[in-house]
Amino acid sequence: MMMPLLLCVILLTGCASTNLNNAERLIERHPVGFSDAVNASQESETFVLDALKTVNRLEAVIERQ
């Protein structure tokens, strides 16, 4: 469960931004917290993925400016 989500997040991070990588930075700085959040429940996994996608989309908006 953890690896497919992590792979998805890394791929999204690379696609959405070239300068800002805050989603990846958060995962790297807090690996245990990320793992705990993802594995707590199906709803928490969905929330974490949605939150990281949101960060990536907002970074893309900032980078286009």
C-alpha positions in Angstrom: 0.0 0.0 0.0 2.8 2.5 0.9 5.0 1.9 -2.1 2.4 2.5 -4.9 1.3 5.8 -3.1 4.9 6.9 -2.6 5.7 6.1 -6.3 2.7 8.1 -7.4 3.6 11.1 -5.2 7.2 11.1 -6.5 6.0 10.9 -10.1 3.5 13.7 -9.5 6.1 15.8 -7.8 8.4 15.5 -10.8 5.7 16.3 -13.3 4.2 19.2 -11.5 7.3 21.2 -10.6 10.9 21.8 -11.6 11.8 24.4 -9.0 9.5 23.8 -6.0 9.5 20.3 -4.6 7.7 20.8 -1.3 5.7 17.5 -1.4 8.9 15.5 -1.9 10.7 17.6 0.8 7.9 16.9 3.3 8.1 13.2 2.7 11.9 13.2 3.0 11.9 15.3 6.2 9.1 13.3 7.9 9.3 9.7 6.6 7.8 8.1 9.7 5.0 10.7 9.9 4.3 10.2 6.2 4.2 6.4 6.6 2.0 6.7 9.7 -0.4 9.0 7.9 -0.7 6.9 4.9 -1.1 3.6 6.8 -3.6 4.9 9.4 -6.7 4.2 7.2 -7.9 4.2 3.7 -9.3 7.7 4.3 -5.9 9.0 5.5 -4.2 7.6 2.5 -6.7 9.4 0.2 -6.2 12.6 2.2 -2.4 12.5 2.0 -2.5 11.8 -1.7 -5.0 14.6 -2.3 -3.0 17.1 -0.1 0.3 16.3 -1.9 -1.4 16.7 -5.3 -2.8 20.1 -4.2 0.7 21.2 -3.1 2.0 20.2 -6.6 -0.8 22.0 -8.4 -0.2 25.2 -6.4 3.5 25.0 -7.1 2.9 24.7 -10.8 0.7 27.8 -10.6 3.4 29.7 -8.8 6.1 28.5 -11.3 4.0 29.7 -14.3 3.9 33.2 -12.9 
